[in-house]
Amino acid sequence: MSYELKSATALLGGTCCYAGSRLPVRGPKRDLDSPYIAFLGGSETFGRFVETPFVSSTESLLRFPCINLGGTNAGLDTFASDEALLGVAEEAEIAVMQLLGAQNVSNRYYRVHPRRNDRFLQATPALKELYPEVDYTEFHFNKHLLTTLQALSEERFAEVRAHLQDSWISRMQEVITRLEGRVMLLWLTYDLDCRSAFSQEPVLVEPAMVQALDESTLGVLQLPVATAGQVDDFENMLMGELDYPAAQHVLGPREHQRIGCALAEELQIFAAVE
């Protein structure tokens, strides 16, 4: 194993913002005047600790500009509520959207941070009524909240789960409609800590939910992937020694290359990028 002794943010090109959006996405900033494919997604699309994320690999193989709009810890709400980034994606020939977890969507039970959607902000009266015994000041992350709620009551949590999944579908449909269906869904599935109640990414996203969206898009590319720690994929990762624990849970360079190859093969069938 080898890696570059750099900070987690010491990536080639750093971060940038587009069209007035406040979300830092993967840099360097690109010219939007020529035709391009837009990629929306979270930490996997951003390519945390990786010099060449799969968006860049896809671009090299297609020889067509690919704009990386991935943000670290960004979720579905990040893009659904960001008019500026949706505008950038709307102007693209095609948009590729990574499927992100249903736990990170604001809903009738709780609100999430507008850009770092994994952060829990506030419980609503509806959740306080459903779980009156919970002290919500103890939670900072959505997964921690949901793990606690499920452990307290499977029956009550079933209501929360169903609502989160319905909210996810509605929010996805809003984005797809905004992009006029010119979007390919990228479904990267992988397991994290098996001891966690929510160990599979993307959290709470099930096949029936994706199937409900399939007909209104250009299609779904599903890829089972593995984290760097699971397959020892740390070679040339851009990180410091203190970043190693976090780097175990992200996708490594080889997986990014594999995803890029699969995406390039799928996207070649569309006349706009041939």
RODO-2510 file (C-alpha; in nm, 4 decimals, decimal comma):
residues 274
     n   res          X          Y          Z
     1     m     0,0000     0,0000     0,0000
     2     s     0,1191     0,3506    -0,0772
     3     y    -0,0398     0,6920    -0,0739
     4     e     0,0521     1,0565    -0,1024
     5     l     0,1023     1,2303     0,2316
     6     k    -0,1311     1,5191     0,1663
     7     s    -0,4369     1,6594     0,3388
     8     a    -0,7831     1,5360     0,2475
     9     t    -0,8483     1,8550     0,0531
    10     a    -0,5204     1,8534    -0,1393
    11     l    -0,6790     1,7266    -0,4586
    12     l    -0,5786     1,8234    -0,8077
    13     g    -0,7907     2,1268    -0,8935
    14     g    -0,9378     2,1608    -0,5444
    15     t    -1,3024     2,2652    -0,5313
    16     c    -1,5058     2,5273    -0,7131
    17     c    -1,8606     2,6618    -0,7385
    18     y    -2,0756     2,7035    -1,0489
    19     a    -2,3385     2,9596    -1,1495
    20     g    -2,3734     3,1169    -0,8062
    21     s    -2,4247     2,7895    -0,6200
    22     r    -2,2790     2,7733    -0,2677
    23     l    -2,1961     2,4031    -0,2929
    24     p    -1,8216     2,3332    -0,3338
    25     v    -1,7905     2,0710    -0,6076
    26     r    -1,4909     1,8979    -0,7596
    27     g    -1,2512     2,1319    -0,9395
    28     p    -1,0949     2,2632    -1,1467
    29     k    -1,3747     2,4865    -1,2716
    30     r    -1,4692     2,4025    -1,6287
    31     d    -1,5982     2,6019    -1,9240
    32     l    -1,9731     2,5536    -1,9684
    33     d    -1,9983     2,7167    -2,3115
    34     s    -1,9337     2,3942    -2,5060
    35     p    -2,1579     2,0824    -2,4926
    36     y    -2,0993     1,8644    -2,1857
    37     i    -2,2348     1,5847    -1,9666
    38     a    -2,3150     1,6845    -1,6082
    39     f    -2,2570     1,4475    -1,3159
    40     l    -2,4542     1,5031    -0,9957
    41     g    -2,3653     1,3090    -0,6821
    42     g    -2,2123     1,2867    -0,3388
    43     s    -1,8695     1,1897    -0,2060
    44     e    -1,8359     0,9014    -0,4529
    45     t    -1,8913     1,1287    -0,7537
    46     f    -1,6656     1,3945    -0,6023
    47     g    -1,3913     1,1346    -0,5630
    48     r    -1,2711     1,2001    -0,2121
    49     f    -0,8981     1,1212    -0,1723
    50     v    -0,8784     1,0184    -0,5402
    51     e    -0,6790     1,2064    -0,8031
    52     t    -0,8861     1,0780    -1,0975
    53     p    -1,2538     1,0333    -1,0058
    54     f    -1,4773     0,8266    -1,2314
    55     v    -1,6122     1,1424    -1,3959
    56     s    -1,2630     1,2192    -1,5275
    57     s    -1,2147     0,8584    -1,6408
    58     t    -1,5449     0,8727    -1,8286
    59     e    -1,4388     1,1948    -1,9996
    60     s    -1,1048     1,0474    -2,1099
    61     l    -1,2741     0,7433    -2,2610
    62     l    -1,5587     0,9304    -2,4301
    63     r    -1,3441     1,2261    -2,5360
    64     f    -1,6392     1,4449    -2,4440
    65     p    -1,6437     1,7088    -2,1655
    66     c    -1,7782     1,5780    -1,8349
    67     i    -1,8533     1,8295    -1,5584
    68     n    -1,8159     1,6966    -1,2042
    69     l    -2,0876     1,8479    -0,9823
    70     g    -2,0239     1,6009    -0,7005
    71     g    -2,0022     1,7406    -0,3479
    72     t    -1,8579     1,5766    -0,0385
    73     n    -2,1473     1,4626     0,1860
    74     a    -2,3989     1,6092    -0,0587
    75     g    -2,7341     1,4326    -0,0743
    76     l    -3,0453     1,4382    -0,2888
    77     d    -3,1771     1,7490    -0,1125
    78     t    -2,8581     1,9339    -0,2037
    79     f    -2,9375     1,9130    -0,5727
    80     a    -3,3166     1,9215    -0,5562
    81     s    -3,3018     2,2608    -0,3827
    82     d    -3,0030     2,4122    -0,5668
    83     e    -3,1459     2,6065    -0,8601
    84     a    -2,7998     2,7052    -0,9822
    85     l    -2,6639     2,3500    -1,0093
    86     l    -2,9900     2,2210    -1,1557
    87     g    -2,9553     2,4923    -1,4169
    88     v    -2,6054     2,3676    -1,5042
    89     a    -2,7377     2,0112    -1,5324
    90     e    -3,0372     2,1294    -1,7338
    91     e    -2,8069     2,2784    -1,9968
    92     a    -2,6110     1,9536    -2,0323
    93     e    -2,6573     1,7123    -2,3205
    94     i    -2,7174     1,4400    -2,0617
    95     a    -2,7060     1,4371    -1,6823
    96     v    -2,5779     1,1388    -1,4850
    97     m    -2,7191     1,1336    -1,1334
    98     q    -2,5817     0,9143    -0,8565
    99     l    -2,8549     0,7648    -0,6395
   100     l    -2,8086     0,8981    -0,2867
   101     g    -2,9488     0,7749     0,0433
   102     a    -3,3104     0,8319     0,1490
   103     q    -3,2053     0,9131     0,5062
   104     n    -3,0590     1,2463     0,3953
   105     v    -3,3795     1,4063     0,2673
   106     s    -3,5790     1,6643     0,4642
   107     n    -3,9257     1,5266     0,5366
   108     r    -4,2253     1,5565     0,7678
   109     y    -4,0248     1,4072     1,0564
   110     y    -3,6940     1,5990     1,0463
   111     r    -3,4887     1,8574     0,8558
   112     v    -3,1374     1,8096     0,7213
   113     h    -2,8592     2,0580     0,6476
   114     p    -2,9209     2,2190     0,3049
   115     r    -2,5768     2,1277     0,1625
   116     r    -2,4309     1,8615     0,3931
   117     n    -2,7443     1,6500     0,3919
   118     d    -2,6006     1,3875     0,6275
   119     r    -2,6328     1,6407     0,9136
   120     f    -2,9483     1,6320     1,1288
   121     l    -3,0832     1,9798     1,2054
   122     q    -3,4217     1,9547     1,3721
   123     a    -3,7014     1,7152     1,4616
   124     t    -4,0530     1,8204     1,3634
   125     p    -4,3600     1,8036     1,5904
   126     a    -4,4684     1,4907     1,4023
   127     l    -4,1515     1,3016     1,5039
   128     k    -4,1686     1,4289     1,8614
   129     e    -4,5239     1,3001     1,8820
   130     l    -4,4260     0,9620     1,7343
   131     y    -4,1195     0,9273     1,9618
   132     p    -4,1885     1,1461     2,2676
   133     e    -3,9225     0,9700     2,4769
   134     v    -3,6300     1,0824     2,2588
   135     d    -3,3985     1,3761     2,3376
   136     y    -3,3246     1,5095     1,9884
   137     t    -3,0487     1,7419     2,1041
   138     e    -2,8201     1,4366     2,1192
   139     f    -2,8128     1,3848     1,7426
   140     h    -2,5906     1,5438     1,4812
   141     f    -2,6160     1,2877     1,2000
   142     n    -2,9207     1,1281     1,0387
   143     k    -2,7908     0,7714     1,0572
   144     h    -2,7415     0,8003     1,4323
   145     l    -3,0970     0,9291     1,4693
   146     l    -3,2503     0,6524     1,2595
   147     t    -3,0478     0,3799     1,4306
   148     t    -3,1818     0,4984     1,7669
   149     l    -3,5412     0,5224     1,6439
   150     q    -3,5322     0,1725     1,4962
   151     a    -3,3868     0,0253     1,8163
   152     l    -3,6627     0,1855     2,0230
   153     s    -3,9527     0,0574     1,8135
   154     e    -3,9552    -0,1402     1,4903
   155     e    -4,3289    -0,0755     1,4537
   156     r    -4,3033     0,3021     1,4795
   157     f    -3,9885     0,3064     1,2711
   158     a    -4,1756     0,1353     0,9872
   159     e    -4,3799     0,4561     0,9527
   160     v    -4,0628     0,6643     0,9377
   161     r    -3,8993     0,4316     0,6836
   162     a    -4,2026     0,4313     0,4524
   163     h    -4,2268     0,8098     0,4625
   164     l    -3,8538     0,8579     0,3942
   165     q    -3,8733     0,6284     0,0946
   166     d    -4,1840     0,8044    -0,0417
   167     s    -4,0131     1,1413     0,0088
   168     w    -3,7055     1,0157    -0,1774
   169     i    -3,9131     0,9049    -0,4770
   170     s    -4,0981     1,2380    -0,4884
   171     r    -3,7765     1,4373    -0,4685
   172     m    -3,6126     1,2262    -0,7386
   173     q    -3,9143     1,2734    -0,9639
   174     e    -3,8874     1,6499    -0,9171
   175     v    -3,5254     1,6478    -1,0331
   176     i    -3,5942     1,4136    -1,3252
   177     t    -3,8845     1,6327    -1,4387
   178     r    -3,6667     1,9422    -1,4168
   179     l    -3,4080     1,7693    -1,6378
   180     e    -3,6824     1,6597    -1,8808
   181     g    -3,5868     1,2951    -1,8387
   182     r    -3,2418     1,3454    -1,9953
   183     v    -3,0774     1,1742    -1,7023
   184     m    -2,9092     0,8405    -1,6438
   185     l    -2,9270     0,7067    -1,2901
   186     l    -2,6042     0,5682    -1,1441
   187     w    -2,6753     0,3172    -0,8676
   188     l    -2,3539     0,2355    -0,6808
   189     t    -2,4230    -0,0247    -0,4129
   190     y    -2,1797    -0,1285    -0,1409
   191     d    -2,1656    -0,2474     0,2188
   192     l    -2,0081    -0,0615     0,5060
   193     d    -1,9921    -0,1667     0,8725
   194     c    -2,1957    -0,4881     0,9045
   195     r    -2,2625    -0,4016     1,2706
   196     s    -2,4662    -0,0973     1,1720
   197     a    -2,8425    -0,1134     1,1232
   198     f    -2,7925     0,0803     0,7975
   199     s    -2,4821    -0,0723     0,6490
   200     q    -2,5700    -0,0743     0,2799
   201     e    -2,5281     0,2319     0,0609
   202     p    -2,7348     0,4063    -0,0595
   203     v    -2,9324     0,3820     0,2653
   204     l    -3,3006     0,2777     0,2429
   205     v    -3,2968     0,2762    -0,1389
   206     e    -3,4650    -0,0424    -0,2603
   207     p    -3,5106    -0,1886    -0,6131
   208     a    -3,8819    -0,1039    -0,6303
   209     m    -3,8012     0,2625    -0,5640
   210     v    -3,5534     0,2744    -0,8519
   211     q    -3,7902     0,0848    -1,0812
   212     a    -4,0538     0,3507    -1,0154
   213     l    -3,8193     0,6036    -1,1768
   214     d    -3,6736     0,3944    -1,4582
   215     e    -3,9308     0,4673    -1,7300
   216     s    -3,8964     0,8451    -1,6931
   217     t    -3,5161     0,8415    -1,7398
   218     l    -3,2592     0,7282    -1,9940
   219     g    -3,1949     0,4204    -1,7827
   220     v    -3,0221     0,2902    -1,4720
   221     l    -2,6649     0,1674    -1,4448
   222     q    -2,6309    -0,0462    -1,1315
   223     l    -2,2816    -0,1344    -1,0171
   224     p    -2,1859    -0,3234    -0,7009
   225     v    -1,8643    -0,1625    -0,5768
   226     a    -1,6266    -0,2043    -0,2845
   227     t    -1,4577     0,0449    -0,0566
   228     a    -1,0833     0,0988    -0,0539
   229     g    -1,0562    -0,0806     0,2799
   230     q    -1,2422    -0,3865     0,1557
   231     v    -1,0235    -0,4430    -0,1504
   232     d    -0,6983    -0,2716    -0,0441
   233     d    -0,7402     0,0005    -0,3053
   234     f    -0,5207     0,2727    -0,1539
   235     e    -0,2479     0,2976    -0,4178
   236     n    -0,1671     0,6653    -0,4882
   237     m    -0,4595     0,7990    -0,2870
   238     l    -0,4197     1,1660    -0,1921
   239     m    -0,4385     1,1698     0,1857
   240     g    -0,2415     1,2212     0,5012
   241     e    -0,1750     0,9615     0,7683
   242     l    -0,4649     1,0869     0,9810
   243     d    -0,7022     1,0423     0,6856
   244     y    -0,6453     0,6671     0,6615
   245     p    -0,9455     0,5616     0,8784
   246     a    -1,1841     0,7714     0,6664
   247     a    -1,0219     0,6583     0,3412
   248     q    -1,1059     0,2963     0,4187
   249     h    -1,4744     0,3765     0,3639
   250     v    -1,4486     0,5554     0,0273
   251     l    -1,3996     0,4183    -0,3229
   252     g    -1,0388     0,3821    -0,4305
   253     p    -0,8669     0,4592    -0,7623
   254     r    -0,9226     0,1164    -0,9186
   255     e    -1,2955     0,1256    -0,8465
   256     h    -1,3234     0,4760    -0,9897
   257     q    -1,1545     0,3563    -1,3078
   258     r    -1,3929     0,0597    -1,3305
   259     i    -1,6976     0,2839    -1,2840
   260     g    -1,5662     0,5242    -1,5478
   261     c    -1,5270     0,2408    -1,7986
   262     a    -1,8822     0,1176    -1,7355
   263     l    -2,0252     0,4679    -1,7687
   264     a    -1,8393     0,5376    -2,0911
   265     e    -1,9742     0,2170    -2,2423
   266     e    -2,3320     0,3078    -2,1462
   267     l    -2,3105     0,6691    -2,2591
   268     q    -2,1721     0,5833    -2,6034
   269     i    -2,5153     0,4673    -2,7143
   270     f    -2,6548     0,8202    -2,7002
   271     a    -2,6134     1,0089    -3,0267
   272     a    -2,5458     1,3359    -2,8431
   273     v    -2,2082     1,2117    -2,7230
   274     e    -2,0989     0,9914    -3,0113
***
